[in-house]
């Protein structure tokens, strides 16, 4: 428990440094491209078009369980957080390893490196949210009181992503092949996390109950609950308790491993 508190305190104490480095890295990543940061929007947009063609047109959008909601809107509500989630998990796993040279020159705790990865992606996430809002309004889906819980699910997403990124980044230092395993696992997670297919269509089935053990399903379905005004997050208290239990467990394990091995990271390179 004390390790988790220490890690969280480091994020608060170095918040300004996290945001400054994130802004610098974001600009540096695209400075040699003609379209620059526009690629942060173009890339996911092209992927959305491909998935919409495959699942929305070829499969007639049969995956959506929200009556009156066009499949493209239903899919966007899940794809946009998924793009953010997948990008953070993949880059977050390598966040410490790829920045060890920076840490050796500038003194700051390595635990903030996964946070920097999250902040770097917020710009593209916010831009894609604006696109989603446009599609919602075009289809006459307007804000309700349910939309306020978007902020709750956003906090859930960021905290869980930090927890799993801290754990993955630490393991990646100790076992370099782990990053390749993550890349392979993300392909499977894409289909079982509900981004393009409704994995909660049959709530009483055993398969649905198993798939709901995936924390990403909680987050993605939570955003849909918000934008489509389906239900409040406390309507399924056991699912909420399970999600936070998993989040705190992953954060706790990641904090312990990180603090135990952080002084020996250079020895594993």
C-alpha positions as CSV (number, residue, x, y, z in Angstrom):
1,X,0.0,0.0,0.0
2,X,2.8,2.4,0.9
3,X,4.4,1.7,-2.5
4,X,1.2,2.7,-4.3
5,X,0.9,5.9,-2.3
6,X,4.6,6.8,-3.1
7,X,4.1,6.3,-6.8
8,X,0.9,8.4,-6.9
9,X,2.6,11.2,-4.9
10,X,5.4,11.2,-7.5
11,X,2.8,11.9,-10.2
12,X,1.3,14.8,-8.3
13,X,4.7,16.3,-7.3
14,X,6.0,16.2,-10.9
15,X,2.8,17.0,-12.7
16,X,4.3,20.2,-14.4
17,X,7.3,18.2,-15.6
18,X,5.0,15.5,-17.0
19,X,3.0,18.0,-19.1
20,X,6.1,19.9,-20.3
21,X,7.9,16.7,-21.5
22,X,4.7,15.4,-23.1
23,X,4.2,18.6,-25.1
24,X,7.8,18.5,-26.3
25,X,7.7,14.9,-27.3
26,X,4.4,15.4,-29.1
27,X,5.8,18.2,-31.2
28,X,9.1,16.3,-31.8
29,X,7.4,13.2,-33.0
30,X,5.9,14.9,-36.1
31,X,8.2,17.8,-36.9
32,X,9.8,15.9,-39.9
33,X,6.4,15.1,-41.4
34,X,4.7,17.5,-43.9
35,X,1.3,17.0,-42.3
36,X,2.7,17.1,-38.8
37,X,0.3,16.4,-35.9
38,X,-2.6,16.0,-38.4
39,X,-1.5,12.4,-38.7
40,X,-2.8,11.9,-35.1
41,X,-6.2,12.3,-36.6
42,X,-5.7,10.9,-40.1
43,X,-4.4,7.6,-38.9
44,X,-7.3,6.6,-36.7
45,X,-9.8,8.1,-39.2
46,X,-8.5,5.8,-41.9
47,X,-8.7,2.8,-39.5
48,X,-12.3,3.7,-38.6
49,X,-13.3,3.8,-42.3
50,X,-11.8,0.3,-42.8
51,X,-13.5,-1.2,-39.8
52,X,-16.8,0.5,-40.7
53,X,-16.6,-1.0,-44.2
54,X,-15.9,-4.5,-42.8
55,X,-18.2,-4.6,-39.8
56,X,-20.7,-1.9,-40.6
57,X,-21.4,-2.5,-44.3
58,X,-20.3,-6.1,-44.9
59,X,-21.8,-7.3,-41.7
60,X,-24.7,-4.9,-41.7
61,X,-23.8,-3.4,-38.4
62,X,-25.6,-6.3,-36.6
63,X,-23.4,-5.9,-33.6
64,X,-25.1,-2.9,-32.2
65,X,-27.7,-3.4,-29.5
66,X,-28.7,0.3,-29.1
67,X,-31.9,0.8,-31.0
68,X,-32.0,3.9,-33.1
69,X,-28.2,4.4,-32.9
70,X,-26.5,4.1,-36.3
71,X,-23.7,1.5,-36.3
72,X,-21.1,4.1,-37.3
73,X,-21.9,6.2,-34.2
74,X,-22.0,3.1,-32.0
75,X,-18.7,2.0,-33.3
76,X,-17.0,5.4,-33.0
77,X,-18.1,5.5,-29.3
78,X,-16.0,2.3,-28.8
79,X,-13.2,2.8,-31.3
80,X,-12.1,6.2,-30.1
81,X,-11.3,5.0,-26.5
82,X,-9.8,1.8,-28.0
83,X,-7.4,3.8,-30.1
84,X,-6.3,5.7,-27.0
85,X,-6.1,2.5,-24.9
86,X,-4.1,0.5,-27.5
87,X,-1.7,3.3,-28.2
88,X,-1.0,3.8,-24.5
89,X,-0.5,0.1,-23.7
90,X,1.9,-0.5,-26.6
91,X,4.0,2.7,-26.1
92,X,3.6,2.6,-22.3
93,X,5.3,-0.8,-22.1
94,X,8.4,0.7,-23.7
95,X,8.2,4.1,-21.9
96,X,10.9,3.4,-19.3
97,X,13.3,1.4,-21.6
98,X,13.2,4.0,-24.4
99,X,13.9,6.9,-22.0
100,X,16.6,5.5,-19.7
101,X,19.2,7.8,-21.4
102,X,17.0,10.8,-20.6
103,X,16.6,9.7,-17.0
104,X,20.4,9.5,-16.7
105,X,20.8,13.1,-17.7
106,X,17.7,14.7,-16.0
107,X,16.8,13.8,-12.4
108,X,13.2,12.8,-12.1
109,X,11.4,9.6,-11.0
110,X,11.0,7.0,-13.7
111,X,7.5,6.3,-12.5
112,X,6.3,9.5,-14.4
113,X,7.3,8.1,-17.8
114,X,4.1,6.1,-18.2
115,X,2.2,9.3,-17.3
116,X,4.0,11.2,-20.0
117,X,3.0,8.6,-22.5
118,X,-0.7,9.1,-21.5
119,X,-0.5,12.9,-21.7
120,X,1.1,12.8,-25.2
121,X,-1.9,11.0,-26.6
122,X,-4.5,13.3,-25.0
123,X,-4.4,15.7,-28.0
124,X,-5.4,13.1,-30.6
125,X,-8.0,11.6,-28.2
126,X,-9.6,15.1,-27.7
127,X,-9.7,15.7,-31.4
128,X,-11.4,12.3,-32.1
129,X,-13.9,13.1,-29.4
130,X,-14.9,16.3,-31.2
131,X,-15.4,14.1,-34.3
132,X,-17.6,11.8,-32.3
133,X,-19.7,14.7,-31.0
134,X,-20.2,15.8,-34.5
135,X,-21.6,12.4,-35.5
136,X,-23.8,12.3,-32.4
137,X,-25.4,15.7,-33.1
138,X,-25.8,14.9,-36.8
139,X,-27.8,11.8,-35.7
140,X,-29.8,13.8,-33.2
141,X,-28.2,12.4,-30.1
142,X,-27.9,15.3,-27.7
143,X,-26.4,15.7,-24.2
144,X,-28.3,14.4,-21.2
145,X,-27.5,14.2,-17.5
146,X,-25.9,10.8,-18.3
147,X,-23.1,12.5,-20.2
148,X,-21.6,13.8,-17.0
149,X,-20.4,10.3,-16.1
150,X,-18.0,10.6,-19.1
151,X,-15.6,12.2,-16.7
152,X,-15.8,9.2,-14.3
153,X,-15.0,6.7,-17.1
154,X,-12.2,9.0,-18.4
155,X,-10.6,8.9,-14.9
156,X,-11.2,5.1,-14.9
157,X,-9.4,4.7,-18.2
158,X,-6.4,6.9,-17.4
159,X,-5.8,5.4,-14.0
160,X,-6.1,1.8,-15.3
161,X,-3.8,2.6,-18.2
162,X,-1.3,4.1,-15.9
163,X,-1.4,1.1,-13.6
164,X,-1.0,-1.4,-16.4
165,X,1.7,0.7,-18.2
166,X,3.8,1.0,-15.0
167,X,3.6,-2.8,-14.6
168,X,4.3,-3.5,-18.3
169,X,7.1,-1.0,-18.5
170,X,8.8,-2.6,-15.4
171,X,8.4,-6.2,-16.8
172,X,9.7,-5.1,-20.2
173,X,13.0,-3.9,-18.6
174,X,13.4,-7.3,-16.9
175,X,12.2,-9.4,-19.8
176,X,12.5,-7.7,-23.2
177,X,10.4,-10.3,-25.1
178,X,7.4,-9.2,-23.1
179,X,6.8,-6.2,-25.3
180,X,6.4,-8.5,-28.3
181,X,3.9,-10.5,-26.3
182,X,1.9,-7.4,-25.6
183,X,1.8,-6.6,-29.3
184,X,0.3,-10.0,-30.1
185,X,-2.1,-9.8,-27.2
186,X,-3.5,-6.4,-28.4
187,X,-4.8,-8.0,-31.6
188,X,-6.9,-10.4,-29.5
189,X,-8.0,-7.7,-27.0
190,X,-9.3,-5.6,-29.9
191,X,-12.0,-8.2,-30.7
192,X,-12.9,-9.1,-27.1
193,X,-13.1,-5.5,-25.8
194,X,-16.3,-4.5,-27.6
195,X,-14.8,-1.8,-29.9
196,X,-16.5,-3.1,-33.0
197,X,-18.7,-6.0,-31.8
198,X,-21.2,-5.9,-29.0
199,X,-19.7,-8.4,-26.5
200,X,-22.5,-7.7,-24.0
201,X,-25.4,-8.6,-26.3
202,X,-26.5,-11.6,-24.3
203,X,-26.0,-10.6,-20.6
204,X,-27.1,-14.0,-19.2
205,X,-24.7,-16.1,-21.3
206,X,-21.5,-17.5,-19.8
207,X,-19.4,-16.0,-22.6
208,X,-20.7,-12.5,-21.8
209,X,-19.9,-12.9,-18.1
210,X,-16.4,-14.1,-19.0
211,X,-15.8,-11.2,-21.5
212,X,-17.0,-8.7,-18.9
213,X,-14.0,-9.7,-16.7
214,X,-11.9,-7.7,-19.2
215,X,-11.5,-4.2,-17.7
216,X,-11.5,-2.6,-21.1
217,X,-15.1,-3.8,-21.7
218,X,-16.1,-1.9,-18.6
219,X,-14.5,1.3,-19.9
220,X,-15.8,1.1,-23.5
221,X,-19.3,0.1,-22.5
222,X,-19.2,2.9,-19.9
223,X,-18.6,5.5,-22.6
224,X,-21.5,4.1,-24.6
225,X,-23.7,4.2,-21.4
226,X,-22.8,7.9,-21.1
227,X,-23.2,9.1,-24.7
228,X,-26.3,6.9,-25.4
229,X,-27.9,7.6,-22.0
230,X,-28.3,3.9,-21.2
231,X,-27.6,3.7,-17.5
232,X,-25.5,5.0,-14.6
233,X,-22.2,3.4,-13.6
234,X,-23.6,2.4,-10.3
235,X,-26.4,0.3,-12.0
236,X,-24.0,-2.7,-11.9
237,X,-22.2,-2.3,-8.6
238,X,-20.4,-5.7,-8.7
239,X,-18.9,-4.8,-12.1
240,X,-17.7,-1.4,-10.8
241,X,-16.3,-3.0,-7.7
242,X,-14.5,-5.6,-9.8
243,X,-13.0,-3.0,-12.1
244,X,-11.6,-0.9,-9.2
245,X,-10.4,-4.0,-7.5
246,X,-8.4,-5.1,-10.6
247,X,-7.1,-1.5,-11.1
248,X,-5.8,-1.2,-7.5
249,X,-4.3,-4.7,-7.7
250,X,-2.4,-4.0,-10.9
251,X,-1.3,-0.6,-9.6
252,X,-0.1,-2.2,-6.3
253,X,1.8,-5.0,-8.1
254,X,3.3,-2.5,-10.5
255,X,4.3,-0.1,-7.8
256,X,6.0,-2.8,-5.7
257,X,8.0,-4.2,-8.7
258,X,8.9,-0.8,-10.0
259,X,10.3,0.4,-6.6
260,X,12.1,-2.9,-6.0
261,X,14.0,-2.9,-9.3
262,X,14.2,0.7,-10.4
263,X,17.8,1.1,-9.1
264,X,18.9,-1.9,-11.1
265,X,17.2,-1.1,-14.4
266,X,20.5,-0.1,-16.1
267,X,22.0,-3.5,-15.1
268,X,19.4,-5.3,-17.2
269,X,20.3,-3.5,-20.4
